Structure formats: structure tokens, C-alpha cells
Amino acid sequence: MVRLTSTSPTTTAPTRTAPVSKSPTTTTTTAPPTTTTPSIDVVDAGAPKAAVTGRSAAGAAWPKHLNEELALLGEPARQALTKLLFLHGNSVVGEAIVAQLEAPSLWCVPMRPNDEARVLAKAIDAVPLSNTAVKTPTSPIAVLHAVEARTDGKTAVDNALPRLQQAWEKGGDVVVAPEWFFVPAHGVAMSVAEKDALVAQLAQLTVGSDRLLVPGTLPWADDDGGYHNTAFAFSGGQVLHSVDKRGDGDDVDIAKGAGLHHVSDEGGSTFAWRGVTVGLEVCRDHGDARLRWELLGTGKDVVDLQVVVSSGVWLKHPAVGVNGQIVVAQGDGIAGAELGRRDAGGRLHVDPLPQV
């Protein structure tokens, strides 16, 4: 078995195709762009990939010809895939899931956590998003600002808080910074006291406003030596939500280098803001389709607004309904920020997002 390894691009392409499923029976037509920036691409986000013909649907049981691969997975991953196949049973989607799992490059010995996450992401990528229309926010989302900064888990951003304040003062309804925006100058993680003090400052920045601030992530160490890479969402002077990054996007090595160990909470990725549902993901978690897996089987497989704070993962797994928006704040210095919108036909438009 050959293990798939990803490579990072070395240049920024002016356009790219959003990696979402395309229907073999749906005619894709380009909708007019809704912003002054040119629409990059229109692809069908609401239909499954081509079905595998000549095969009975998978149903609730794991396909027998993949038993060897199943044995490589840990119990949580096996349960997740079984649930996915059960939900889609005798359908074209069930066959498309199996087709994804048949790729030899997905499997290796041994299967590490990141390898298992890649398998799960490929499987759920075969499931089409519903064409449920999103709710209308109580106030329109007029402007989304992404703060431009090259970030990693070891290097502090110069004047991070003043830069964020400047971006906030520009008046965007949603202001987002990339992952690791607040790495402290003295090391890879701030203390609990430093984290709490910064959270209080960021909350204070939003007092008297119903706008949304997602200031990237705050890496911090708990009193037991646990390294957290946490994204916070603020509005009206309050912390609306926080979520720890679960996937390992260099976090394990960063933690070890500082004598810490990578941990994360078990909280969910969604919260309410202005009467809509927001999904918040951190870098590798978006690459692993964390939000899509969390929504599986809940009765609502899409959110109204999806926010991704990243340092290397592009827009990969949209989870928004029709008319929904996705913003990706990028800190890798290559990709740039992205804004995705699903149109009335369920197709996804991806545009570059001006950074501030």
C-alpha cells in the first residue's frame, strides 16, 4: 500500500476550482458574481460524485472486499464509517462512498491518526450537501475582512493586537485572522493567565457591537502541560464560542518541542450569531472535514456561515447551505484568504478575499 503525502504549492494561482462534488446529471451554469472581485469558479456542491456501476449498494454493512482495510482502522474511525454507510444505505451516494474507500493510496500500515482522518474526509466528501437555504441574518453580512499575516506555530506576529484592532476599526461585519495569530514572543504557548488576559482584551474590543470577531487562534498551555490551539469567537463584549484544534497540523511536534503534549477539548464547532448558525474550524480540522462529520445525522447537514482559521489548508469541505458563505483566513503566506458562496442552484463560487 502506498501512503498518500500532500505537497504544498509554491506559487499562488490566480484561479482554482473548489474541491466539492460535481453531479454528472446537473448542468453547471455560471451565475453572475455578486462582488466586485471576479468569480473564480462555479462547481456543483450539491450532488454526489459519479456512482460505481455494477455493484449492489453498501447498505449498513461494511463492504466485505474492504475488510482488510477496515482492520487497519481504530474503533472510532470504524464506527464513523459504519454510521455513514448506514445513513446512505441503498443509494448512489452509498456506492460513491465505497468508491472513495477503494483508492489504494488511502491505506497504509500502520494507520496513524492523520491517515485515519484522511480516510474519513474522503468518505464524507462523497456525500452531497443538501440544498437547504440558509437563514437570513438579523443584520446583513456586508463585509468580511481577513487579516493578512504569515503565521506558524513557533513565530510571533509583530504587533498582533494593534493589527487586529486596525482591522476591526475598518467596520467589517466579520473580521477573521489566521491560525497562530497570537503565538507569544517568549515561546510557543502562553500561560493560562496570559490567555485569560488576552481573551478579556479581545472581548472588550467588541463591546457595543454585534459584529463577529474571530482572531485566529491562541496557543496556550494548561496547568497539566497540555498544549491547546484554540479559536475564539467574540461579539458584544462576550465570548460566543471557543473550539480547540483536534487534528495534528504540526501541533504534536510543536508541543513536544516545548515539553508539552497536544490536547483538545471535546466541544462542538457550531454556535449562534445574529440568528444564524456559524461553524468554526481550525486548519487541519477543516482538512479533515470536522464540521461535516459533526453535522452528520443531526438533521441539519449545513450551517449558514462557515469560518476557517488556517495556516496551510485551503477551502476543502464546504458545509454551508444555499446562499451560505465560507471565509478562510490563511496564514501560510501562499494561498491568500478565500470567500466561498453557494448560489441558488447549490453551486459554490470561490473568490479571493481582500486582506487588511
Kinemage of the C-alpha trace (Angstrom):
@kinemage 1
@onewidth
@group {chain A} dominant
@subgroup {mainchain}
@vectorlist {calphas} color= white
{ca met a 1} P 0.000 0.000 0.000
{ca val a 2} L 1.241 3.455 -0.834
{ca arg a 3} L 0.742 6.266 1.614
{ca leu a 4} L -0.534 9.499 0.134
{ca thr a 5} L 1.518 12.533 1.013
{ca ser a 6} L 0.348 16.049 0.321
{ca thr a 7} L 2.523 18.729 -1.168
{ca ser a 8} L 2.217 22.464 -0.709
{ca pro a 9} L 2.023 24.758 -3.743
{ca thr a 10} L 4.912 27.071 -4.368
{ca thr a 11} L 3.025 29.782 -6.164
{ca thr a 12} L -0.355 31.385 -5.849
{ca ala a 13} L -2.579 30.568 -8.771
{ca pro a 14} L -4.974 33.331 -9.813
{ca thr a 15} L -7.855 30.893 -10.014
{ca arg a 16} L -8.728 27.437 -8.749
{ca thr a 17} L -11.569 25.011 -8.596
{ca ala a 18} L -13.329 24.448 -5.285
{ca pro a 19} L -12.974 20.763 -4.293
{ca val a 20} L -16.623 19.848 -3.996
{ca ser a 21} L -18.670 17.123 -5.633
{ca lys a 22} L -19.923 17.576 -9.177
{ca ser a 23} L -23.096 15.989 -10.448
{ca pro a 24} L -22.956 14.002 -13.688
{ca thr a 25} L -26.545 14.962 -14.468
{ca thr a 26} L -26.607 18.596 -13.388
{ca thr a 27} L -25.852 21.304 -15.932
{ca thr a 28} L -23.401 23.716 -14.398
{ca thr a 29} L -24.045 27.293 -15.372
{ca thr a 30} L -22.053 30.234 -14.192
{ca ala a 31} L -24.049 32.594 -12.038
{ca pro a 32} L -23.118 36.281 -12.172
{ca pro a 33} L -20.597 37.277 -9.498
{ca thr a 34} L -22.020 39.044 -6.501
{ca thr a 35} L -18.923 41.023 -5.566
{ca thr a 36} L -16.546 43.337 -7.340
{ca thr a 37} L -13.907 40.601 -7.336
{ca pro a 38} L -14.177 38.204 -10.283
{ca ser a 39} L -15.832 34.859 -9.635
{ca ile a 40} L -13.165 32.182 -9.881
{ca asp a 41} L -15.162 29.055 -10.449
{ca val a 42} L -18.622 27.580 -10.281
{ca val a 43} L -18.947 23.926 -9.423
{ca asp a 44} L -21.818 21.803 -8.202
{ca ala a 45} L -21.650 21.457 -4.399
{ca gly a 46} L -24.945 19.676 -4.059
{ca ala a 47} L -24.630 16.409 -5.973
{ca pro a 48} L -22.723 13.149 -5.421
{ca lys a 49} L -19.759 12.026 -7.418
{ca ala a 50} L -20.338 9.566 -10.216
{ca ala a 51} L -21.679 6.274 -8.931
{ca val a 52} L -19.875 2.982 -9.343
{ca thr a 53} L -21.954 0.829 -11.619
{ca gly a 54} L -22.427 -2.909 -11.409
{ca arg a 55} L -22.311 -3.040 -7.613
{ca ser a 56} L -25.042 -3.536 -5.052
{ca ala a 57} L -25.324 -0.644 -2.632
{ca ala a 58} L -23.280 -0.847 0.533
{ca gly a 59} L -26.170 -0.606 2.980
{ca ala a 60} L -25.360 -0.629 6.683
{ca ala a 61} L -22.692 -3.306 6.427
{ca trp a 62} L -19.047 -2.670 5.711
{ca pro a 63} L -18.206 -3.871 2.165
{ca lys a 64} L -16.631 -7.314 2.552
{ca his a 65} L -13.967 -6.696 -0.072
{ca leu a 66} L -12.599 -3.911 2.152
{ca asn a 67} L -12.313 -6.000 5.322
{ca glu a 68} L -8.523 -5.817 5.240
{ca glu a 69} L -8.652 -2.036 5.159
{ca leu a 70} L -11.269 -1.920 7.918
{ca ala a 71} L -8.939 -3.883 10.183
{ca leu a 72} L -6.352 -1.108 9.882
{ca leu a 73} L -8.656 1.472 11.477
{ca gly a 74} L -9.189 2.216 15.133
{ca glu a 75} L -12.617 1.665 16.636
{ca pro a 76} L -13.792 5.337 16.444
{ca ala a 77} L -12.997 5.506 12.723
{ca arg a 78} L -14.724 2.166 12.055
{ca gln a 79} L -17.826 3.353 13.893
{ca ala a 80} L -17.867 6.632 11.955
{ca leu a 81} L -17.671 4.906 8.574
{ca thr a 82} L -20.307 2.349 9.563
{ca lys a 83} L -22.635 5.189 10.558
{ca leu a 84} L -22.015 6.952 7.255
{ca leu a 85} L -22.787 3.838 5.226
{ca phe a 86} L -25.868 3.109 7.317
{ca leu a 87} L -27.285 6.585 6.743
{ca his a 88} L -26.876 6.345 2.975
{ca gly a 89} L -27.755 2.679 2.550
{ca asn a 90} L -29.004 1.547 -0.857
{ca ser a 91} L -28.226 4.654 -2.863
{ca val a 92} L -25.934 6.188 -5.404
{ca val a 93} L -24.279 8.034 -2.528
{ca gly a 94} L -23.535 4.762 -0.741
{ca glu a 95} L -21.791 3.458 -3.842
{ca ala a 96} L -19.839 6.698 -4.186
{ca ile a 97} L -18.612 6.355 -0.592
{ca val a 98} L -17.385 2.831 -1.288
{ca ala a 99} L -15.657 4.043 -4.455
{ca gln a 100} L -13.736 6.613 -2.420
{ca leu a 101} L -12.633 3.956 0.075
{ca glu a 102} L -11.327 1.678 -2.685
{ca ala a 103} L -8.434 4.028 -3.508
{ca pro a 104} L -5.225 2.138 -2.558
{ca ser a 105} L -3.392 5.380 -1.802
{ca leu a 106} L -5.677 5.968 1.213
{ca trp a 107} L -4.337 2.990 3.121
{ca cys a 108} L -1.016 2.264 4.795
{ca val a 109} L 0.433 0.169 7.603
{ca pro a 110} L 0.246 1.319 10.287
{ca met a 111} L -2.602 3.828 10.012
{ca arg a 112} L -1.697 6.870 12.072
{ca pro a 113} L -4.379 9.308 13.352
{ca asn a 114} L -3.820 11.699 10.442
{ca asp a 115} L -4.121 8.800 7.995
{ca glu a 116} L -7.440 7.765 9.521
{ca ala a 117} L -8.662 11.359 9.368
{ca arg a 118} L -7.827 11.490 5.664
{ca val a 119} L -9.879 8.331 5.056
{ca leu a 120} L -12.872 9.810 6.881
{ca ala a 121} L -12.600 13.087 4.980
{ca lys a 122} L -12.533 11.306 1.607
{ca ala a 123} L -15.546 9.216 2.566
{ca ile a 124} L -17.765 12.099 3.602
{ca asp a 125} L -16.635 14.085 0.566
{ca ala a 126} L -18.749 11.679 -1.500
{ca val a 127} L -21.901 12.784 0.331
{ca pro a 128} L -23.687 15.719 -1.337
{ca leu a 129} L -24.654 18.772 0.641
{ca ser a 130} L -28.358 19.423 0.933
{ca asn a 131} L -29.834 22.386 -0.892
{ca thr a 132} L -31.364 23.785 2.276
{ca ala a 133} L -31.425 27.572 2.131
{ca val a 134} L -29.640 29.370 4.938
{ca lys a 135} L -31.361 31.674 7.366
{ca thr a 136} L -31.255 35.397 6.777
{ca pro a 137} L -29.086 37.090 9.409
{ca thr a 138} L -30.810 39.652 11.606
{ca ser a 139} L -28.267 42.096 10.134
{ca pro a 140} L -26.684 41.520 6.723
{ca ile a 141} L -23.107 40.301 6.428
{ca ala a 142} L -21.871 43.137 4.271
{ca val a 143} L -18.119 42.809 4.570
{ca leu a 144} L -15.770 40.024 5.607
{ca his a 145} L -12.224 41.046 6.407
{ca ala a 146} L -9.283 38.678 6.695
{ca val a 147} L -6.174 39.915 8.480
{ca glu a 148} L -3.062 39.269 6.392
{ca ala a 149} L -0.178 37.658 8.264
{ca arg a 150} L 2.212 34.798 7.701
{ca thr a 151} L 1.874 32.559 10.724
{ca asp a 152} L 3.171 29.298 12.097
{ca gly a 153} L 3.151 27.651 15.486
{ca lys a 154} L 6.571 28.974 16.533
{ca thr a 155} L 6.822 32.568 15.330
{ca ala a 156} L 5.089 35.544 16.891
{ca val a 157} L 3.278 38.042 14.647
{ca asp a 158} L 4.614 41.554 15.133
{ca asn a 159} L 2.071 43.856 16.788
{ca ala a 160} L -0.704 41.259 16.534
{ca leu a 161} L -3.201 43.030 18.784
{ca pro a 162} L -2.772 46.518 17.222
{ca arg a 163} L -3.099 44.971 13.745
{ca leu a 164} L -6.292 43.232 14.763
{ca gln a 165} L -7.641 46.463 16.248
{ca gln a 166} L -6.944 48.276 12.974
{ca ala a 167} L -8.779 45.602 11.020
{ca trp a 168} L -11.715 45.775 13.421
{ca glu a 169} L -11.936 49.542 13.023
{ca lys a 170} L -12.464 49.140 9.273
{ca gly a 171} L -16.004 48.029 10.075
{ca gly a 172} L -16.340 44.583 8.565
{ca asp a 173} L -19.278 42.531 9.827
{ca val a 174} L -16.946 39.557 10.221
{ca val a 175} L -13.245 40.032 10.949
{ca val a 176} L -11.059 36.931 10.905
{ca ala a 177} L -7.335 36.369 11.484
{ca pro a 178} L -5.352 33.245 10.564
{ca glu a 179} L -4.344 30.363 12.798
{ca trp a 180} L -1.499 31.017 15.273
{ca phe a 181} L -2.036 34.773 15.049
{ca phe a 182} L -1.277 35.151 18.751
{ca val a 183} L 1.810 32.991 19.278
{ca pro a 184} L 3.597 34.714 22.200
{ca ala a 185} L 7.033 36.264 21.690
{ca his a 186} L 8.522 34.288 24.579
{ca gly a 187} L 7.675 30.813 23.260
{ca val a 188} L 5.135 28.627 21.506
{ca ala a 189} L 2.354 28.880 24.108
{ca met a 190} L 1.062 31.449 26.552
{ca ser a 191} L 0.185 30.617 30.137
{ca val a 192} L -3.374 30.306 31.391
{ca ala a 193} L -3.128 33.776 32.942
{ca glu a 194} L -1.784 35.285 29.705
{ca lys a 195} L -4.502 33.578 27.681
{ca asp a 196} L -7.258 34.788 30.014
{ca ala a 197} L -5.938 38.352 29.933
{ca leu a 198} L -5.812 38.384 26.128
{ca val a 199} L -9.300 36.880 25.854
{ca ala a 200} L -10.575 39.711 28.098
{ca gln a 201} L -8.890 42.313 25.854
{ca leu a 202} L -10.365 40.790 22.712
{ca ala a 203} L -13.829 40.654 24.234
{ca gln a 204} L -13.501 44.295 25.249
{ca leu a 205} L -12.726 45.189 21.641
{ca thr a 206} L -16.235 44.080 20.601
{ca val a 207} L -18.207 45.826 23.368
{ca gly a 208} L -21.250 47.615 21.958
{ca ser a 209} L -21.110 45.845 18.587
{ca asp a 210} L -22.977 42.845 17.192
{ca arg a 211} L -20.219 42.226 14.629
{ca leu a 212} L -18.209 38.996 14.794
{ca leu a 213} L -14.502 38.789 15.632
{ca val a 214} L -12.557 35.543 15.175
{ca pro a 215} L -8.929 36.466 15.949
{ca gly a 216} L -7.233 33.339 14.643
{ca thr a 217} L -6.007 31.022 17.385
{ca leu a 218} L -4.425 31.494 20.796
{ca pro a 219} L -1.930 28.708 21.583
{ca trp a 220} L -1.704 28.181 25.336
{ca ala a 221} L -0.567 25.650 27.914
{ca asp a 222} L -2.799 24.423 30.715
{ca asp a 223} L -1.549 23.673 34.219
{ca asp a 224} L -1.074 19.987 33.353
{ca gly a 225} L 1.282 20.645 30.445
{ca gly a 226} L -1.388 20.352 27.776
{ca tyr a 227} L -0.892 22.409 24.599
{ca his a 228} L -4.128 23.911 23.235
{ca asn a 229} L -4.510 25.660 19.879
{ca thr a 230} L -7.809 27.453 20.459
{ca ala a 231} L -10.013 29.593 18.216
{ca phe a 232} L -12.363 32.065 19.924
{ca ala a 233} L -15.372 33.964 18.581
{ca phe a 234} L -16.359 37.302 20.119
{ca ser a 235} L -19.303 39.660 19.769
{ca gly a 236} L -20.957 42.235 22.018
{ca gly a 237} L -18.157 42.048 24.554
{ca gln a 238} L -18.687 38.316 25.076
{ca val a 239} L -17.002 35.063 24.144
{ca leu a 240} L -19.614 33.434 21.922
{ca his a 241} L -17.682 30.228 21.370
{ca ser a 242} L -14.289 28.560 21.528
{ca val a 243} L -13.002 25.402 19.897
{ca asp a 244} L -9.681 23.581 20.196
{ca lys a 245} L -7.934 22.262 17.120
{ca arg a 246} L -8.076 18.451 17.205
{ca gly a 247} L -6.143 17.381 14.143
{ca asp a 248} L -2.367 17.350 14.162
{ca gly a 249} L -1.120 20.049 11.841
{ca asp a 250} L 2.376 20.193 13.382
{ca asp a 251} L 0.768 20.719 16.811
{ca val a 252} L 2.149 17.487 18.295
{ca asp a 253} L 5.739 18.342 17.359
{ca ile a 254} L 5.351 21.963 18.450
{ca ala a 255} L 4.079 20.817 21.831
{ca lys a 256} L 6.834 18.229 22.269
{ca gly a 257} L 9.476 20.797 21.443
{ca ala a 258} L 8.240 22.890 24.358
{ca gly a 259} L 7.952 19.961 26.761
{ca leu a 260} L 4.151 19.879 26.387
{ca his a 261} L 1.626 17.436 24.925
{ca his a 262} L -1.106 18.293 22.414
{ca val a 263} L -4.641 18.124 23.821
{ca ser a 264} L -8.060 19.397 22.755
{ca asp a 265} L -11.489 19.741 24.252
{ca glu a 266} L -14.463 17.720 23.098
{ca gly a 267} L -16.693 20.696 22.348
{ca gly a 268} L -18.585 21.241 19.129
{ca ser a 269} L -17.818 23.561 16.240
{ca thr a 270} L -21.117 25.467 15.920
{ca phe a 271} L -22.630 28.473 17.661
{ca ala a 272} L -25.333 31.092 17.104
{ca trp a 273} L -24.686 34.677 15.985
{ca arg a 274} L -27.235 37.201 14.668
{ca gly a 275} L -29.819 34.449 14.493
{ca val a 276} L -27.758 32.190 12.213
{ca thr a 277} L -25.650 29.091 12.796
{ca val a 278} L -21.888 29.526 12.440
{ca gly a 279} L -19.392 26.682 12.065
{ca leu a 280} L -15.815 27.351 13.226
{ca glu a 281} L -12.866 25.156 12.222
{ca val a 282} L -9.086 25.383 12.687
{ca cys a 283} L -6.811 24.489 9.744
{ca arg a 284} L -6.246 20.715 9.773
{ca asp a 285} L -9.709 20.163 11.271
{ca his a 286} L -11.205 21.704 8.134
{ca gly a 287} L -8.972 19.483 6.015
{ca asp a 288} L -10.363 16.526 7.973
{ca ala a 289} L -13.973 17.705 7.369
{ca arg a 290} L -14.583 18.012 11.117
{ca leu a 291} L -17.660 20.215 10.720
{ca arg a 292} L -19.262 17.919 8.162
{ca trp a 293} L -18.755 14.914 10.427
{ca glu a 294} L -20.183 16.792 13.418
{ca leu a 295} L -23.313 17.659 11.442
{ca leu a 296} L -23.797 14.093 10.189
{ca gly a 297} L -27.069 12.636 11.393
{ca thr a 298} L -28.133 15.796 13.258
{ca gly a 299} L -30.972 16.571 10.856
{ca lys a 300} L -29.171 19.639 9.500
{ca asp a 301} L -26.067 18.955 7.439
{ca val a 302} L -25.283 22.605 6.661
{ca val a 303} L -24.628 25.842 8.522
{ca asp a 304} L -25.297 29.428 7.489
{ca leu a 305} L -21.741 30.755 7.844
{ca gln a 306} L -18.520 28.707 7.950
{ca val a 307} L -15.324 30.293 9.306
{ca val a 308} L -11.937 28.625 8.885
{ca val a 309} L -8.780 29.972 10.542
{ca ser a 310} L -5.878 28.301 8.796
{ca ser a 311} L -2.177 28.193 8.114
{ca gly a 312} L -1.921 25.916 5.113
{ca val a 313} L -5.315 24.265 4.494
{ca trp a 314} L -7.407 25.745 1.703
{ca leu a 315} L -11.162 25.628 1.306
{ca lys a 316} L -11.787 21.881 1.010
{ca his a 317} L -15.009 20.795 2.694
{ca pro a 318} L -17.810 23.382 2.424
{ca ala a 319} L -20.668 22.814 4.839
{ca val a 320} L -22.981 25.749 4.081
{ca gly a 321} L -26.491 25.784 2.715
{ca val a 322} L -27.750 27.638 -0.331
{ca asn a 323} L -26.774 31.326 -0.103
{ca gly a 324} L -24.345 30.447 2.695
{ca gln a 325} L -20.851 31.903 2.963
{ca ile a 326} L -17.438 30.471 3.856
{ca val a 327} L -14.444 32.583 4.826
{ca val a 328} L -10.924 31.143 5.077
{ca ala a 329} L -8.267 33.325 6.726
{ca gln a 330} L -4.918 31.962 5.589
{ca gly a 331} L -1.546 32.290 7.295
{ca asp a 332} L 0.709 30.222 5.048
{ca gly a 333} L 1.842 33.205 3.004
{ca ile a 334} L 0.930 31.405 -0.215
{ca ala a 335} L -2.769 30.757 -0.634
{ca gly a 336} L -4.346 34.007 0.487
{ca ala a 337} L -7.784 34.385 2.018
{ca glu a 338} L -10.827 32.898 0.312
{ca leu a 339} L -14.542 33.610 0.260
{ca gly a 340} L -16.983 30.943 -0.881
{ca arg a 341} L -20.715 31.325 -1.610
{ca arg a 342} L -23.291 28.742 -2.631
{ca asp a 343} L -25.743 30.088 -5.173
{ca ala a 344} L -29.432 29.278 -5.610
{ca gly a 345} L -28.530 26.182 -7.618
{ca gly a 346} L -26.304 24.821 -4.859
{ca arg a 347} L -23.067 25.576 -6.698
{ca leu a 348} L -20.074 27.049 -4.942
{ca his a 349} L -18.376 30.249 -6.105
{ca val a 350} L -14.880 30.823 -4.720
{ca asp a 351} L -13.334 34.285 -4.816
{ca pro a 352} L -10.127 35.750 -3.403
{ca leu a 353} L -10.872 37.751 -0.271
{ca pro a 354} L -9.084 41.095 0.061
{ca gln a 355} L -6.920 41.154 3.193
{ca val a 356} L -6.429 44.045 5.567
